[in-house]
Amino acid sequence: MTSRIPRDSRLRLVRPRPLAAAPTAVNQRRSRRPAPRPPEGTPAPAELARMARSGLAAAARVARWADAALGPGGDSATADGKATLSDATAERAACALGLTPAQVRADWDTARLAGLIEVHGDSARPGWRLRAWDRDDSAVLRGWVALCDAWSLAHPEPEEYEAAAVAEAVTAMPQVLSFLQLSAGPVPVPQLLDLLQQRVTELRTERCEVDYTPQPEPGSGSGRELRPRVPLQRPRPALAGPAAADAPLEPLLDWALRALASVGALTYGDGQATLTPLGSWAVWVKLEQICVAAQSPAGNIEQGAEDMLRGCAQLRPNAARAEYRAWLAARPVGSAVTELIDAARGEDALLRGLAFEALRVVGSPAEPEVRAVLDEPTLRPYALLWLAEHDGADPEDAHEVLTREEATWLWVDTAAAVADHGEAPLLVRHLESAVQPTVPALLTEVRAVGHPRTVQVLVALAAAHPDPALAKAVRRAAFQVHTGG
């Protein structure tokens, strides 16, 4: 009897697709929600990008200088490994660009906040947005939004105020900006101050505890007749102290409006403030992200990382990224990154891939945490791809940083996600992303890589594949893995 074990000549696989793109095969259901439109009168994206490029031209110039002068093999950006320019570097840049050292430092800080330049130790390197600055309007707008989000870092805060008072003002400003956006015109500062005071009062009330412990009725000797204690609101000392509560808000509002004006989000003068077109668009983007998350079936913005990722599993990539941005905007970056890493450590391979997609939205702040998991075999391939793309590699070529074993492990992990959450044809098509040139070579290396889901993946692939000879070979490989043969 002739053996039906497939030969290499019959089973050549097509050119492998990048492994980074493989998880998206699971998420092919179209979002039913139509693309939202910005408010009437908002300039077109190309015009908004032109405004952003104009406003960040000085920062982009310093970033390009740093790329050429301070990159790998060049001089150090700092003397102490911090993001602040050393005096010598600032003087050198000032001479080269015809600026003062103070202007160089200001433009340097702006470039860092906008993601045009990144500092690692004592060296600087261009951010991915700088590489795409002249050709990608969306990258320019995302850079400007990142700067707008960091407005409180772009302008020195009043030194005479407690950190808690400044934090209250920063937390309350999104509501003030939303009011400016809805007003679509100049708003008097006294009206903004009233709104800020109301919001700060709400924040302080939310931090209070109400004690409803039953207390004995006055005059009762037995102590058995109880009544509720009068609600007593007690601020938590760790969150706000007397200095924060007594701080006048007028100077803090003035500082906030000046800081927002310094990044181009609004104009401020003559006792009134007005959002710029870029500022109005950025506020709308933030509100839309929150609305998208709030309208999702799982209420993603309020969920933990794992439930949020499950809620995004059926969305197309652009809609999922909007969900990630809204979810991230609702919590501190550090804790959000930790949640995503913990979700990636779970048994669900789909959540692992989605967690690293969400970490791509986080960007540079997630780099230390991602580097820290390189020693974990389950996360290492995902972390290597994330770091390669973060360092500027084209997503189509990022998989080249993986060893053969790491690429095979990732292929099995992605196949497990497809088997658990996708359909049979998707699993069959997943063969195209394997780095091995033939199915027999793939099966040999899959058996050797030791992924815990190898047997389940091979059984599912054998059941799904229409070629009976190939299915038989895959089943045999699954049996051999199962029995240790």
C-alpha positions as CSV (number, residue, x, y, z in Angstrom):
1,M,0.0,0.0,0.0
2,T,1.3,3.4,-0.9
3,S,1.8,5.7,2.1
4,R,-0.4,8.8,2.2
5,I,2.1,10.7,4.3
6,P,2.3,14.1,2.4
7,R,5.4,14.9,0.5
8,D,7.1,18.3,0.6
9,S,6.3,18.9,-3.1
10,R,2.6,18.7,-2.5
11,L,2.5,20.8,0.6
12,R,4.5,23.9,-0.1
13,L,3.1,26.8,1.9
14,V,2.6,30.3,0.5
15,R,4.9,33.2,1.6
16,P,4.4,33.6,5.3
17,R,2.5,36.6,6.5
18,P,3.9,38.7,9.4
19,L,3.1,37.0,12.7
20,A,2.2,40.3,14.2
21,A,-0.8,40.4,11.9
22,A,-1.9,36.9,12.6
23,P,-4.1,37.6,15.7
24,T,-6.2,39.9,13.6
25,A,-7.6,36.9,11.7
26,V,-9.8,36.3,14.7
27,N,-11.4,39.7,14.7
28,Q,-13.2,40.0,11.3
29,R,-16.7,40.9,12.4
30,R,-17.7,44.4,11.2
31,S,-18.6,47.0,13.8
32,R,-22.2,48.1,13.3
33,R,-21.6,51.6,14.7
34,P,-21.1,54.1,11.9
35,A,-18.0,56.3,12.0
36,P,-18.8,59.4,14.1
37,R,-18.4,62.8,12.6
38,P,-16.8,65.7,14.4
39,P,-18.9,68.8,15.2
40,E,-20.0,71.0,12.3
41,G,-17.3,73.6,11.4
42,T,-14.4,71.3,12.4
43,P,-11.6,71.6,9.8
44,A,-10.8,68.6,7.7
45,P,-8.1,66.2,9.1
46,A,-5.6,67.5,6.5
47,E,-6.1,71.1,7.7
48,L,-5.9,70.0,11.4
49,A,-2.7,68.2,10.6
50,R,-1.3,71.3,8.9
51,M,-2.1,73.3,12.1
52,A,-0.4,70.7,14.3
53,R,2.7,70.7,12.1
54,S,2.9,74.4,12.3
55,G,2.5,74.5,16.0
56,L,5.1,71.8,16.5
57,A,7.5,72.9,13.9
58,A,10.1,74.1,16.4
59,A,9.8,70.8,18.4
60,A,10.2,68.8,15.2
61,R,13.3,70.8,14.3
62,V,15.0,70.1,17.6
63,A,14.0,66.4,17.3
64,R,15.6,66.1,13.9
65,W,18.7,67.7,15.3
66,A,18.8,65.3,18.2
67,D,18.3,62.4,15.8
68,A,21.4,63.3,13.8
69,A,23.6,64.5,16.7
70,L,22.5,62.4,19.7
71,G,21.6,59.0,18.2
72,P,23.5,55.7,18.6
73,G,27.2,56.4,18.2
74,G,26.7,60.2,18.8
75,D,27.2,62.3,21.9
76,S,25.1,61.9,25.1
77,A,22.0,63.9,25.5
78,T,22.4,64.2,29.2
79,A,25.1,63.8,31.8
80,D,23.0,62.1,34.4
81,G,20.8,59.7,32.4
82,K,17.7,61.9,32.8
83,A,15.5,63.4,30.2
84,T,16.7,67.0,30.9
85,L,19.3,68.3,28.4
86,S,22.7,68.8,29.8
87,D,24.1,72.3,29.6
88,A,26.7,71.4,27.0
89,T,24.1,69.7,24.8
90,A,21.7,72.6,25.1
91,E,24.5,75.1,24.1
92,R,25.5,72.9,21.2
93,A,22.0,72.7,19.9
94,A,21.5,76.4,20.3
95,C,24.5,77.2,18.2
96,A,23.5,74.7,15.5
97,L,19.9,75.9,15.3
98,G,20.3,79.6,16.0
99,L,18.3,79.6,19.2
100,T,18.9,80.3,22.8
101,P,19.5,77.4,25.2
102,A,16.2,78.2,26.9
103,Q,14.4,77.9,23.6
104,V,16.1,74.6,22.9
105,R,15.1,73.2,26.3
106,A,11.5,74.3,25.8
107,D,11.3,72.7,22.3
108,W,13.1,69.6,23.6
109,D,10.4,69.2,26.3
110,T,7.7,69.7,23.7
111,A,9.2,67.2,21.4
112,R,9.3,64.6,24.2
113,L,5.7,65.2,25.2
114,A,4.5,64.9,21.6
115,G,6.4,61.6,21.1
116,L,8.8,63.1,18.5
117,I,11.9,62.2,20.5
118,E,12.5,59.5,23.1
119,V,15.3,59.5,25.7
120,H,16.7,56.1,26.9
121,G,19.4,56.5,29.4
122,D,21.9,59.1,28.1
123,S,20.9,58.7,24.4
124,A,18.1,60.1,22.4
125,R,16.4,58.6,19.4
126,P,13.5,59.6,17.2
127,G,10.0,58.5,18.0
128,W,8.0,56.8,15.3
129,R,5.9,59.9,14.9
130,L,9.0,61.8,13.7
131,R,9.6,59.2,11.0
132,A,6.0,59.6,9.8
133,W,5.8,63.4,10.3
134,D,5.8,64.5,6.7
135,R,3.6,61.8,5.3
136,D,1.1,60.6,7.9
137,D,-1.5,63.2,9.1
138,S,-2.9,60.7,11.7
139,A,0.6,60.4,13.3
140,V,0.9,64.2,13.5
141,L,-2.5,64.5,15.1
142,R,-1.9,61.8,17.6
143,G,1.4,63.5,18.5
144,W,-0.5,66.8,19.1
145,V,-3.2,65.1,21.2
146,A,-0.4,63.5,23.3
147,L,1.0,67.0,23.9
148,C,-2.4,68.3,24.7
149,D,-3.0,65.5,27.2
150,A,0.3,66.5,28.9
151,W,-0.6,70.2,29.2
152,S,0.0,70.2,32.9
153,L,3.6,69.2,32.3
154,A,4.2,71.8,29.5
155,H,3.9,74.8,31.8
156,P,5.4,75.1,35.3
157,E,2.7,74.8,38.0
158,P,2.5,77.4,40.8
159,E,5.1,76.6,43.4
160,E,3.2,78.0,46.3
161,Y,0.4,75.4,46.1
162,E,0.2,72.0,47.6
163,A,0.4,69.1,45.1
164,A,-3.1,68.0,46.1
165,A,-4.6,71.3,45.2
166,V,-2.9,71.2,41.8
167,A,-4.0,67.7,41.2
168,E,-7.6,68.7,41.9
169,A,-7.4,71.4,39.3
170,V,-5.9,69.1,36.7
171,T,-8.6,66.4,37.4
172,A,-11.4,69.0,37.1
173,M,-10.2,70.7,33.9
174,P,-11.6,68.1,31.4
175,Q,-15.1,69.2,32.4
176,V,-14.1,72.8,31.9
177,L,-12.7,71.9,28.4
178,S,-15.9,70.0,27.6
179,F,-17.9,73.2,28.5
180,L,-15.7,75.3,26.2
181,Q,-16.2,72.8,23.4
182,L,-19.9,72.8,23.7
183,S,-20.0,76.6,23.9
184,A,-18.2,76.9,20.5
185,G,-17.0,80.4,21.3
186,P,-15.5,82.7,23.9
187,V,-16.4,82.0,27.5
188,P,-15.8,84.5,30.3
189,V,-13.2,83.4,32.9
190,P,-15.6,83.9,35.8
191,Q,-18.0,81.4,34.3
192,L,-15.2,78.9,33.9
193,L,-14.2,79.6,37.5
194,D,-17.7,78.8,38.8
195,L,-17.6,75.5,36.8
196,L,-14.2,74.6,38.2
197,Q,-15.3,75.3,41.7
198,Q,-18.3,73.1,41.3
199,R,-16.2,70.3,39.9
200,V,-13.6,70.5,42.6
201,T,-16.4,70.5,45.2
202,E,-17.8,67.3,43.6
203,L,-14.3,65.7,43.7
204,R,-13.9,66.5,47.4
205,T,-17.4,65.1,48.2
206,E,-16.6,61.9,46.3
207,R,-13.6,61.4,48.6
208,C,-15.7,61.7,51.8
209,E,-17.0,58.8,53.8
210,V,-20.4,58.7,55.4
211,D,-20.7,56.9,58.8
212,Y,-24.1,55.3,59.3
213,T,-23.1,53.3,62.4
214,P,-26.2,52.9,64.7
215,Q,-25.8,54.9,67.9
216,P,-27.8,54.7,71.2
217,E,-30.8,57.1,71.4
218,P,-30.0,59.9,73.9
219,G,-31.4,59.2,77.3
220,S,-31.6,55.5,76.8
221,G,-30.0,53.6,79.6
222,S,-30.3,50.2,78.2
223,G,-28.4,51.0,75.0
224,R,-30.8,48.8,73.0
225,E,-32.7,51.6,71.3
226,L,-30.6,52.6,68.4
227,R,-30.8,55.3,65.8
228,P,-28.7,56.0,62.8
229,R,-25.9,58.4,63.5
230,V,-26.1,61.7,61.7
231,P,-24.1,61.3,58.5
232,L,-20.7,62.5,59.1
233,Q,-18.5,63.3,56.0
234,R,-14.8,62.9,56.7
235,P,-12.2,63.6,54.1
236,R,-9.6,61.0,53.7
237,P,-6.3,62.6,54.9
238,A,-4.2,60.8,52.3
239,L,-6.1,62.5,49.5
240,A,-6.7,66.0,50.5
241,G,-5.6,68.2,53.4
242,P,-6.6,71.6,54.7
243,A,-4.0,73.3,52.5
244,A,-5.7,71.8,49.4
245,A,-9.2,72.7,50.6
246,D,-8.3,76.3,51.4
247,A,-6.4,77.0,48.2
248,P,-8.1,79.6,46.1
249,L,-8.9,78.4,42.6
250,E,-8.4,81.6,40.6
251,P,-4.6,81.3,40.3
252,L,-4.9,77.6,39.5
253,L,-7.4,78.3,36.7
254,D,-5.2,81.0,35.4
255,W,-2.2,78.5,35.4
256,A,-4.3,75.8,33.7
257,L,-5.6,78.2,31.0
258,R,-2.1,79.5,30.3
259,A,-0.7,76.0,30.1
260,L,-3.4,74.9,27.6
261,A,-2.8,78.0,25.6
262,S,1.0,77.2,25.5
263,V,0.3,73.9,23.8
264,G,-2.2,75.5,21.3
265,A,-5.4,74.1,22.7
266,L,-7.0,77.5,23.4
267,T,-6.6,81.2,23.3
268,Y,-6.6,83.1,26.6
269,G,-6.9,86.8,27.1
270,D,-9.1,89.8,27.8
271,G,-10.9,87.9,30.6
272,Q,-12.1,85.0,28.3
273,A,-11.0,81.7,26.8
274,T,-11.8,80.1,23.5
275,L,-10.8,76.7,22.2
276,T,-8.8,76.6,19.0
277,P,-9.9,74.3,16.2
278,L,-7.3,71.8,17.2
279,G,-8.3,72.1,20.9
280,S,-12.0,71.6,20.0
281,W,-11.2,68.6,17.9
282,A,-9.1,67.0,20.6
283,V,-11.8,67.4,23.2
284,W,-14.3,65.9,20.8
285,V,-12.0,62.9,20.2
286,K,-11.7,62.3,23.9
287,L,-15.5,62.5,24.4
288,E,-16.1,60.2,21.5
289,Q,-13.6,57.6,22.8
290,I,-15.4,57.6,26.2
291,C,-18.8,57.3,24.4
292,V,-17.6,54.4,22.3
293,A,-16.5,52.5,25.4
294,A,-19.6,53.3,27.3
295,Q,-21.8,52.0,24.5
296,S,-20.0,48.7,24.2
297,P,-22.0,45.6,25.4
298,A,-19.6,45.1,28.4
299,G,-19.3,48.7,29.4
300,N,-15.6,48.4,28.7
301,I,-14.4,51.7,30.2
302,E,-15.4,50.5,33.7
303,Q,-14.2,46.9,33.3
304,G,-10.9,45.4,34.3
305,A,-8.3,44.7,31.7
306,E,-9.4,41.1,31.0
307,D,-13.1,41.9,30.6
308,M,-12.2,44.9,28.5
309,L,-10.2,42.8,26.1
310,R,-12.9,40.3,25.8
311,G,-15.4,43.1,25.0
312,C,-13.0,44.2,22.3
313,A,-12.4,40.8,20.8
314,Q,-15.2,41.1,18.2
315,L,-14.3,44.6,17.1
316,R,-12.3,45.5,14.0
317,P,-8.8,46.9,14.8
318,N,-9.6,50.6,14.5
319,A,-12.7,50.3,16.7
320,A,-10.7,48.2,19.2
321,R,-7.9,50.8,19.4
322,A,-10.5,53.5,20.2
323,E,-11.8,51.3,23.0
324,Y,-8.2,50.8,24.3
325,R,-7.6,54.6,24.3
326,A,-10.8,55.3,26.2
327,W,-10.1,52.6,28.7
328,L,-6.5,53.9,29.2
329,A,-7.8,57.5,29.6
330,A,-9.9,56.5,32.6
331,R,-7.0,55.2,34.7
332,P,-3.4,55.8,35.6
333,V,-1.0,54.6,33.0
334,G,1.1,52.6,35.4
335,S,-1.7,50.5,36.8
336,A,-3.3,50.1,33.4
337,V,-0.1,48.6,32.0
338,T,0.2,46.3,34.9
339,E,-3.4,45.1,34.4
340,L,-2.7,44.4,30.7
341,I,0.5,42.5,31.4
342,D,-1.4,40.4,34.0
343,A,-4.2,39.7,31.5
344,A,-1.5,38.6,29.0
345,R,-0.2,36.0,31.4
346,G,-3.5,34.2,31.5
347,E,-4.4,31.0,29.6
348,D,-6.4,32.7,26.8
349,A,-4.1,33.3,23.9
350,L,-6.5,35.7,22.3
351,L,-6.3,38.0,25.3
352,R,-2.5,37.8,25.2
353,G,-2.4,39.1,21.7
354,L,-5.1,41.8,22.4
355,A,-3.2,42.9,25.5
356,F,-0.1,43.7,23.5
357,E,-2.3,45.5,20.9
358,A,-3.5,47.7,23.8
359,L,0.1,48.2,25.0
360,R,0.9,49.5,21.5
361,V,-1.7,52.2,22.1
362,V,0.1,53.0,25.4
363,G,3.4,53.5,23.7
364,S,6.6,54.6,25.4
365,P,5.3,54.6,29.0
366,A,4.8,50.8,28.7
367,E,8.4,50.1,27.6
368,P,9.9,49.3,31.0
369,E,7.1,46.8,31.8
370,V,7.4,45.1,28.4
371,R,11.1,44.8,28.7
372,A,10.7,43.3,32.2
373,V,8.7,40.3,30.7
374,L,11.3,39.3,28.1
375,D,12.4,36.4,30.4
376,E,8.9,34.9,30.5
377,P,8.6,32.4,27.7
378,T,4.9,32.9,27.3
379,L,5.2,36.6,26.7
380,R,8.7,36.9,25.2
381,P,7.7,36.7,21.5
382,Y,4.9,39.3,22.0
383,A,7.3,41.6,23.9
384,L,10.0,41.3,21.2
385,L,7.6,42.2,18.5
386,W,6.3,45.1,20.6
387,L,9.8,46.4,21.2
388,A,10.8,46.1,17.6
389,E,7.8,48.1,16.4
390,H,8.4,50.6,19.2
391,D,12.0,51.0,18.0
392,G,10.8,52.0,14.6
393,A,10.7,48.6,12.7
394,D,8.0,48.2,10.1
395,P,5.2,46.0,11.4
396,E,5.6,43.9,8.2
397,D,9.2,43.1,9.1
398,A,9.1,43.1,13.0
399,H,8.8,39.3,13.1
400,E,12.4,39.1,11.9
401,V,13.6,39.8,15.5
402,L,12.2,36.4,16.5
403,T,14.3,33.2,16.5
404,R,12.9,30.2,14.7
405,E,11.7,28.7,18.0
406,E,10.1,31.9,19.2
407,A,8.3,32.3,15.9
408,T,7.0,28.7,16.1
409,W,5.9,29.2,19.7
410,L,4.0,32.3,18.6
411,W,2.4,30.5,15.7
412,V,1.1,27.8,18.0
413,D,-0.2,30.5,20.5
414,T,-2.0,32.4,17.8
415,A,-3.4,29.1,16.4
416,A,-4.8,28.4,19.9
417,A,-6.5,31.8,19.9
418,V,-8.0,31.0,16.5
419,A,-9.1,27.5,17.6
420,D,-10.8,28.9,20.7
421,H,-12.5,32.0,19.2
422,G,-12.4,31.7,15.4
423,E,-13.8,29.5,12.7
424,A,-12.3,26.5,11.0
425,P,-11.4,28.3,7.7
426,L,-9.4,30.9,9.7
427,L,-7.4,28.1,11.3
428,V,-6.6,26.6,7.9
429,R,-5.5,30.0,6.6
430,H,-3.3,30.4,9.6
431,L,-0.9,27.9,8.0
432,E,0.1,30.7,5.7
433,S,1.8,32.6,8.6
434,A,4.1,29.7,9.5
435,V,7.8,30.4,8.9
436,Q,8.5,26.8,8.0
437,P,8.4,26.2,4.2
438,T,6.6,22.8,4.4
439,V,4.0,21.3,6.6
440,P,6.3,18.4,7.7
441,A,8.9,20.9,8.8
442,L,6.2,22.9,10.7
443,L,5.0,19.8,12.5
444,T,8.5,18.8,13.5
445,E,9.3,22.2,15.0
446,V,5.8,22.5,16.6
447,R,6.4,19.3,18.4
448,A,9.8,20.4,19.6
449,V,8.8,23.9,20.8
450,G,6.8,22.6,23.8
451,H,3.8,24.9,23.8
452,P,1.2,23.6,26.3
453,R,-1.6,23.9,23.7
454,T,0.2,22.0,21.0
455,V,-2.1,18.9,21.1
456,Q,-5.3,20.9,21.0
457,V,-4.1,23.1,18.2
458,L,-3.0,20.1,16.0
459,V,-6.3,18.2,16.7
460,A,-8.3,21.3,15.7
461,L,-6.2,21.8,12.6
462,A,-6.6,18.2,11.6
463,A,-10.4,18.4,12.0
464,A,-10.6,21.7,10.0
465,H,-8.3,20.9,7.1
466,P,-10.0,19.7,3.9
467,D,-7.0,17.7,2.6
468,P,-7.3,14.2,4.1
469,A,-3.6,13.4,3.7
470,L,-2.5,16.5,5.5
471,A,-5.2,16.0,8.2
472,K,-3.8,12.5,8.8
473,A,-0.3,13.7,9.2
474,V,-1.4,16.4,11.6
475,R,-3.4,13.9,13.7
476,R,-0.4,11.6,13.9
477,A,1.8,14.5,15.1
478,A,-0.9,15.3,17.7
479,F,-0.9,11.7,18.9
480,Q,2.9,11.6,19.1
481,V,2.9,14.8,21.2
482,H,0.2,13.4,23.5
483,T,2.0,10.2,24.1
484,G,5.4,11.7,24.3
485,G,6.6,9.9,21.2
